[in-house]
């Protein structure tokens, strides 16, 4: 009798032992009250809502079943999700699952948490149930990893995976019938070819079903890019599902319909060879740069969901092909009046996009077709200048554009309330969608500019180093761009006339979006202001750490740290040195002009010819007048100017730098030289 009473008391104290309703008793209650919950509470609430949505209506009777030595009493679907997720080799934490009686507790244990723990492990367990209810599971099976390796899903990763699946219609997930599980690749591990994710046709652990392996690199991407990766891999699983049904390898991506859309022609009998096909010039698949039709087809799936307008621009047939898996509602951003009001308070979508467009320094059209490549220069979180190149189709969602827009929104008084009860990733994606609408409109607006461009050569503008859009693209193109900017303003910022500066910047953005002249002419026009020699002389003199002359000698030495190890060396001229090219390159980048190494060499070579005569004149004016400087400012022979003498020396040097360096650099450069100069 005592044993029975003790056992009854233990069962009553056991949090998960006496469930009446399986894992549903583990769901946290909905958030109540006003005010902003913590991000952790918000995420947990989202996971619980996803589970409730996955089990609508009347619930199935509970069953009691054994899973890897643990007896669970729960919803049969939930138990099956746990069983499939654990696979052949559950994680070490499964040992503590012996105390569990429902699926949530069991999944928390497998994820390494104590049974009944709240927080991230509870959120992860709920996301695993919500994902598994859609079909494929987020696998915890460790049997495919090396001994000692461990790969456990994190809540943020499962949240993204669930969001990506939620972005897609049921018809598409049904078409990906081959898929059984998502595997999280252990941190730091690579996949074949260095890819971020990999789809496989068949896994014996899952009865021959397909899998998607996802590297940790994916979770470090921007929110929308993570979802695109998952949608792309689901496209592969659609291909694999159809080939199993039709008993034909690559039944969709190597089928006549898809090959015809892209203009793909086989050049090898090996269908697995990535170079087994070539594209005909008239094909529509070049928008993704892929070299293989079975990569292009999944790309069309991902792009239809996340870059639909651009996919339609580059491949109307590919757009129609992918659209069969979607409904038209997937082309429209989700309604969000609160976010739209916040954007209006920051000046509107057009103003936010204008900030993004200002980061574009130049554009190159690919010879093989497809989206232009945009070169973007921006300041990172530390204030350092960074540069990168992006396809136009991913410019907004992958470049720092959205972060720049978010930074503007965070400054608004309404931000705290507008951001309340929102998942930051979801807010990021929705803002990206709104900016992409404007980006698409700018692209559409630029189409007439192409037609307006005549065959005239822009030599007059280049000679004048004129950067105005009207000069660069010709008067007709500028007029079209101006009209399109006004149209955009009316559409996206009604009743808010553009100020002249905003209008000029947007006209430039319209012209940048679709290249109107060859890349070399574009480049020449952009670099002309720094190619006159004065900027190079200023940069190279600014890179010196000392300018000296030995007592009794007339030759001068410019001392600079030279690459690659910054060893200090002396040169008789500040221009033809390895340090000069480096310092001038830094100046060019600071002016937001991004160049590839060969173009840097060409620019340095051409500018050096103009800078060398200026350097000789500097030597004659400044160094040749050392005795006058010394007498006027009272500097002792074979010495540098003292602290008291430096203002006098700087003024004397500044007066002689006219026409040698840009006006804005004269005073700071004169002050620097005044501290460095040591004559005989």
N, C-alpha and C positions, 0 to 999 in steps of 0.2 A: 504493500500500500504506500509506503514512504517513497519507494522508487517511482511509482506512478504519479504521486503528487509533485515530486521534484521535476519529473519530466514535463508535466503540465505547466509548471511555473516557468521552466526553461523555454517552452514553446511560446508562451505568452510574451516573454521578454525578447524573443528572436524576431528581429524586424521583418524578415521576409519569409517566415515559416508558415504563417497562417493567412495567406492571401485568399480573399474570396473572389477576386476578379482578375487574377493574373497580373500582368505588367501594368494594366491600366491604373491600379492602385499606386503605382510608382510615379505617375505623371504629376508634375508640380501643378498646383492650381493656377488659373489665369491670373495675371497681374491685375491688381485693383488699385484704386486711388489715383490721385492726381500727382503731378510732378514727374520727374524723369527717373526711370529705373537705371540701375547700373548696366553697363554693357554686358556683364555676365548674366544678369537677370533677363535682359532682353534676348540674348542668345538662347538661354534655356527655355524661355517662353516660345520662341520661334520653333525650336525643336519639338516641344510638346504639341504645338499647333500642327506641325507637319505629321506627327504620329496620329493625332486625332483625325486629320484629313485622310490619312491612309487607311483608317479603320472606320469608315462611315457606317451609319445604320446599325442594325442589330448585330451583336457580336456572336461569334461561334461559341459553342459550349467549350469549356476548358477541358483539356486532356492532360494526362500525366504520362510523361515520356522521359526516357533516359538519353542523355547527351554526354558522350565522353565521360561516363561514370558518374554523372550528376543527374538526379531526378528532378525534373521541372514540372510544375502544374501550371499550364498557361494556355493562351490562344495557340492553336495548332500552327498557324502561319508564323507566329513569332518564334516558336520552338524550332521550326524548320529553318528560319533565318539564322538562328544561333548555330544550328548544326552545320549548315553550309559554310558560314563564316569561319568556324573553327577548323574545318577541313581535317587534314590528316595529322597536323601537329599544332595543337593549341599553344598560345604563348605561355610563358612560365606562370603568369598570374592566375591561370586557370585552376591552379592547385587550391586557391582560396575560394573557388566557386562551390565547394562542397556544402557551404552554409546556405547557398541560394536556393530559392524555390520558384523564382520567376525569371523571365528572359532579360529584363533590365539589369537585375542584380548579376546575372550570369555574364552579361556582356561587360559590365563594369569590372568584374573580377578579371576577365580575360584581358582587359585594357590596363590592368595593373593597379586598380583601385580597390580599397577595402569595400566589402559589400555594404550597401547603404550610403556610400559616400555621395556628397552633393558636388556641385560645381562642374568642372570640365568633363570628368568621367561620366557623370549622369547625362550631360548634353551629348557626348559622343555616343553613348549607348542608344539614346533616343534617335539620333540621326541614323545610326546603323539600322534601326528598325524601320524608319521612314524610307530609307534608300532601298532596303531589301523588299519592302512592300511593292516597289515599282518593278521588281524582277531580279536584276543582278544584285549581288551582295557586295559589301565592302569587306574583303576577306582579311581574316586574322591568321590564316594558315601560314605557319613558319617553315613548312617542309621544303619550300623551294629556295630558301636562303641558305647560305653557308653556315657551318657550325659556329655558334656563338653570336651570329648576327640576329638582330631583333628589329622588327619593323611594326610599329603600332601606330594606328591612325591618331591624329590629333583632331580636336574638335573643330578647329578652323578649317582643316582640310575636308572633313566630312561635311561641314557646312557649305563649302564651295561645291563639292560634288553634288550635294542635294540641290543647290541652286541651279547648277548646270542642267541637271535632269528636269528640274521644274521649269526651265526655260523652253523645253522642247515638248511638242505635242505628243499625246499617247500614240498616235499613228506612227511616228518616227521610232519611238521606243519599241513598238511591236515589230516594226520592220527589222530592228536590230536583234532579231530573235536568237542569234547565235550566242549572244553575250551571257555569261553566267556570273562573272565576278570582276571586281576591280582590285588590283593588287597595289599596295603601296611599296615601292622599291625602297630598301633601307637607305638611310641618309648617306650621301657621298658615293653611292654605287651608280654605275653608268649602265646604259643600255646600248645595244648594237648601233653603231654609227653615231653615237653621241646624241641620239634623239631624246626628246623630253618625255615621250610616251610611246608605248608600243602595243599594238593590237595583235593578238594571236588567235588563230583559227580554233585550236583544239588544245585542251588541257586534260590529261588523263585523270587528274584528281577530281575533275568536275564532270566526269562522264563524257568527255570529248567536247564540252562546251567551250566557247571562246572566252578570252580574258583581255583586260586592258591593264597594262602595267604603267604606273605613273611615278616618275622620278620626283625627288624633293625639289628639283629646280622649278617645277611647275608652280609650286605653292609660293615661290618668291616673285612670280610675275604679277602684273597689274590684274585687278579683279576680273576684268572682261577677258583678258588674254587667257586666264586659267580656264574659263568656261569654253572659250574657243577650242582649246586643246582637247577638252573632253568631247565636245561636239564633233570635232574632226575624227577622233578615234571611234565614236559611235558610227560615223559614216563608213569606216572600214568594216565594222561588224554588220552593217546592212549589206555590204558587198559579200561578206562571208556567209551570211544567212541565206542569201539568194543562191550562192554557188552550191551550198549543200542541198537546197531544195531542187535546183535544176541539174545537179551533178555536173557542173561545169565550172572550172577554176576561173576566178575573177568574172563571174557571170555578168556583173553590171559594168564594172570599170573597164573591162576589156571586151564588152559587148559592142555590137555594131553601132548602137545609138550613141553611146558615150564617145567612142572613137571618132564618130562622124562629127560630133559637136566640136571636139578639139582639133580635128584634122590630124589625128595621130596615125602614123604609118609604121608598121613593124619593120625593124631592121635586124631582128634576131629571133630565132624560134623559141628562145628561152623567155617565158613570160615572167619569170622572177628577176630578170636582169633589169636593173634600173636604167640602163642605157639601151634597152631593147626597142625603144620607139623614138621617132623624131616627129617634130611638129611641122606641119605645112604652114606657110605664112598666112594663109587665109583662116586658120583655125581660131577658135575662141578661147582656148584654154591657157593662153600665155599670161593671163592676169596673175597667176600665182607662182610663176617661175619654176614650177615642178617639172621634172624630167620623165615622169612616169604617169600614165593615165590612172593607175590605181591610187595615186596620191592626189591627183586633181579632183577625182570624184568626191572623196571625203572633204576636200577643201570647199567644194561647192556647198556641201551641207552646212559647214561651219559658217561660211560667208553669207549664206542665205539668212541665217538667224542673226548674225552679228554685223554684217556689212552688206545688207541686201541691195541698197541702191547702187553701190559700186559694182557688185557682181552683175547687176542688170546692165550697167554701163559697158562693162568689158565682155560680157557673154550673155546676151539675151536668151540664147538656147540653154546655156548652163543654168541660168536663173529659173527658167521654166522646168528644167529637169529636176532641180532640187526642190522646187516649189510643190511637187506632188506629195512630199512628205509633210508639208506645212499647210496651215490655213493663212489667209491674208492678215489675220490679227497679229501674226508674228512679225509683221513688217512695221507695226506702229509702236512707238514707245509707250510704255504704260502711263496712264494719266497720273499726274502728281501735282495738283494745284498748289500745294504748299511749297514744293521745290520751285515751281514756276514763278510764284510770287517772290521767292527769295532771289531768283535770278533777275527778275525785273528790278528789284531793289538795288542790285549791283550794276544796273545799266542795261540789262537785257542780254539775250544770247549772242547778239551780234558783237557787243562790247567784249564779252568774255572770249569769243572766238578771235576777235582782232588781236588780243594779247597772245593767243596761240600762234596766229599767223606771223606775228612779229618775230617769232623765234626761227622762222624759216629763212635761211641765208641764200640758198640757191636750189635749183631743181634740175635734175637730169632725166631726160626721156630715154628709156631703154631701147636699144636698137631692135631687140626682138619683140617689142611691144609690151603691153601690160602697164601697170600703174607706174607713174613717174616716181623717182627716188628723191625724197626731200631731205635736205641737210639742215639739221636743227642745232642751234647753239643756245645753251641756257646755263643759268647758275644753279649749282646743286645746293643741298642743304647747308653745306659749309661755306657757300659763297664762291666756290671755285667754278671756273668756266668749264663746262663739259660740252662735247659735241658728239653727234650720232647721226646716222642716216636711217630713214624709215621709208618703207613703201607708203605711197599715198593712201592706200587702203587701210593702213593701220596707224596713220599719223596721229589722229586724235586719241584713239583708245590706247595706244602704246607709248606715245611720246609723253613728255612731261606736261602736256596740254591740260589734262584734267586736274592735276595737282595744282597748276597755276590758277585755274579757275576756282578750285576749292579754297586756295589761300585768299582769294578776293572775297569769297562768300563768308569765310570765318571772321572777317573784319566787321561784318554787319551786326548791328544790335540784335536783329531778329534771329541770328544764327542758332543760339542755344535752344530756343524753343523749336525752331524748324528741324534741328537735328535730333530732337528728343524722340525716343522710341523708334529709332532708325538703326538698321545695321549699316555701318560705315561702308562695307563693300557694296551693298545694294544702292546706297546713295551715290557712290562713285560710278556705278554702272549707269544709273539713270541720268546723271549729269553728262556722262560720256555720250549717251544717246541724243541728248538735246544739242550738244555741241556738234555731233556728227550730222544732225539735220542741217545746221548752218553750213557745215563743211560741204555737204552734198549740194546745197543751193549755190554756194560759191563756185563749185565745180561746174554746175549747170550754167551758171551765169557766164563762165569763162568760155563756153563753147563758141559763141559768136565772135569772140576775139580771135580765135584761130582763123575763122573765115575772113575776118577783116585784115589780117596780116598780109601785106603784099610782098613781092619779091625784093623790095628795096633793101639796100645794105645800110646798116646803121652807123656808117663811118662818122658822120657829123656828130652824133651823140658821143661816140667813143672818143673822138678828138677833144670834145669839150669836157669829158669826164662827168657828164650830166647823169645823175641818178634818178631823175624824175621819171615816173612811169610813162608819161607821154613821150618823152624823148627815147626811152629804151625801146618801146614797142611800136613807135610810130603814132602820129596824131590820130589816125582812124581807130587803131586799137585802143588808145587811151579814151577816146570818146565813148566807145562801146563799154569799156570797163566802168567809166563814170556812170553811165546810164544804168548798168547792172547793179552797181553799188546802191544807187538810189532805190532801185526796185527791192533789193535785199532789205534796206532800211525800212521801207514801207511794210514789208512782209513780217519782219521779225522784231521791229521796234516801232510800231505804229505811233504816230504823233510825236516822235522824238527825233527832230532833225539832227543830222550829224554835224558836229563841229568840223571846221576845215581840216584839222590835223587827223581826225578820225577818218574822214572821207579819203584823204590822201593815202593813209596807211592801208585802208581797205582796197583802194584801187590797186595798190601795189600787191596786196594779197591775191586779188583776182588774177593779176598777171602772173604771179608766181605759181599759182595752182596749176596752170597749164602753160608749159614753157612756150614762149613766143619767138625764141631765137636760139640758135645753136648754143650748146653749153659753153663753148670757148668764148663766144661773144658775151654771153651772160657773165662769165667769169671775169673777162677783161673789164667790163663795165663796173663790176663790183670792186675789183682791186685797183682800178685806176687811181683813186685818191691816195692809196698807200704806195703807189709805184713810181712816184716822182723823185725818189731819192732822199727827200728830207726826212720822211718817217724812218727810213733805214738808218740814216746817220744818227738821228736822235736815239733810236733803239740801241744802236751799237755803242755809242758814247755812254748811254745810260747803263750798259752792261759792264763797263770798266770798273775796276776797283781802285785803280791808281794810274796817273799819267805822270811819268817822271823823266828827268834828264840828268845824266851824270854831270857832276861839276866839271866845268871846262870843256864840255862837249856840246855839240849842237843837235845830236840825234835824240829823238824822243821815243819813249816806249809806252804803249798802251797795254796795261796788265789786265788780263781777263781770265776767269775760270773756264777752261776748255773741256768739252765733252770727251769721253763719257764719264770721267772720274773727277771732273772739276779741278784738275791740276792747273795752277796759275802759271800762265806763260806771258811773255812780253812780245809785242808785235810793233813794227814800225808804222803800221797803218791800221786804223780801226775797222776797215771794211773787209778786206780779203782774209777773214779769220773764221774758223769753225764756230766760234762763239757768236760772231755777228749773225750768221744764218740762224742760229738758235734764238737769239734775242729778237731778231726781226720776226721770226715765226710766231713767237709769243705775242708780239704786238698785233700781227695779222689776226690771230685767233681772238684776241681781246676786242678787235673791231668786228667780231662776229662774221668773219670770212673763213669758211672751212675749206681747206684744200687737201687733196691727197698728196703724198710725198713727191711724186713726179712733178706735180704742179707747183709745189713749194720750191723745188729746185729751179724750175723754169722762172718763177717769179723772182727768186733771189738773184739768178743770173742776169735777168733783164734789168732789175732795179739797181744792181751793183754798178752797172755802167754809168748810171745817173748819180749814184751816191759817191763814187770815188772822186770826181772833181770837186764835190762839195766838201769831202774830207780834206782834200789838199788845201782848199780855201780856208777851212777851219784851222789847219796847221799854220797857214800864213797869218791869219788874222789874230788868233788867240795865242798859240804857242810862240809864233814869231815875235809877238809883242810882249814876251815875258818880262823884259827889262822895264818896259813902260809900266806894266802892271805892278811889278815889284816896287818901283819908285813911288807910284801914285798911292799905293796902299800900305807902304812901309814894311814890306815883307823882307825878312833877312835873306841873304844869299844862301842857296842850297837848302832852303827850308820851305815848308808849307805855310799857308796863311794860318795865323792863330784865330781863336774864336772871335776876338774883337775885330780882326782884319777881314774876316770872311764876307760880311755884308758888302764891304767896299769891293772886294774881288769879284763877288757875284754880280754886282751891278756893272762892273767893267766888262766882264765876260758876256753878260746878257746883251749889252749894247752891240757886241760884235757877232752875235748869233743870228741877226736878222738875215732873212732869205736863205739861211742854211738849214734850219730846223723849223717845224711848225710853231706858230706863235704860242699855242697853249703849252708847249713843252719848254719854252725858252727859259723862263725863270727857274722852275725846278731843276732843269738840267744845268743851268749856270751855278746854282747853289751846290749841286753835287760836284761839279768840276772844281769849284772853289775849295772844296775840302780835300780833293785828291791831288791837285796840281803841285808838283814839286820841281822847280827849275834849277838851273845851275847857279 
